[in-house]
């Protein structure tokens, strides 16, 4: 998912965003919350956008709100 997300970030005209990678297994609260849903993509507020694979359509839609 990370490679696909980085490719999305590099698309021309895309809203700039940062990527923070967290190891869910090192945080008991994150491990309890996400368990088998890893990898997961969430925004800074914890809103989940997708699991397992990047849903590029959903992420583009989400990012369009910041234009």
C-alpha positions in Angstrom: 0.0 0.0 0.0 2.9 2.4 0.8 4.3 2.2 -2.7 0.9 2.8 -4.3 0.3 5.7 -1.9 3.7 7.3 -2.8 2.8 7.0 -6.5 -0.5 8.7 -5.9 1.2 11.5 -4.0 3.5 12.0 -7.0 0.7 12.4 -9.5 0.6 15.8 -11.2 -1.9 18.2 -9.7 -2.3 16.1 -6.6 -2.8 17.8 -3.2 0.4 17.6 -1.2 0.2 15.2 1.8 2.6 13.6 4.2 2.8 9.9 4.9 3.5 8.7 8.5 4.1 5.0 8.9 3.3 3.5 12.3 4.0 -0.1 13.4 0.7 -1.2 14.8 2.3 -4.1 16.6 4.3 -1.8 18.8 1.2 0.0 20.2 -1.3 -2.1 22.2 -4.2 0.4 21.4 -3.5 0.4 17.7 -3.1 -3.4 17.7 -6.4 -3.8 19.4 -8.2 -1.3 17.1 -6.8 -2.6 13.7 -5.8 -6.2 14.5 -6.2 -8.0 11.2 -7.0 -4.9 9.2 -3.3 -4.1 8.6 -2.1 -2.4 6.5 -4.6 0.4 7.1 -4.7 3.9 5.7 -6.1 6.5 8.1 -6.1 10.3 8.2 -4.7 12.4 11.0 -7.9 12.1 12.9 -8.0 8.3 12.7 -10.7 8.1 10.0 -10.0 4.9 8.1 -9.8 5.3 4.3 -8.9 1.7 3.3 -7.4 -1.6 4.4 -5.1 -4.1 2.8 -4.8 -2.3 -0.6 -4.9 1.4 -1.6 -8.4 2.5 -2.7 -7.0 5.2 -5.0 -10.5 6.4 -6.0 -11.5 6.9 -2.3 -8.2 8.6 -1.4 -8.5 11.0 -4.4 -12.0 11.8 -3.4 -10.9 12.4 0.2 -8.0 14.6 -0.9 -10.2 16.6 -3.3 -11.9 18.2 -0.2 -8.6 20.0 0.5 -8.3 21.8 -2.8 
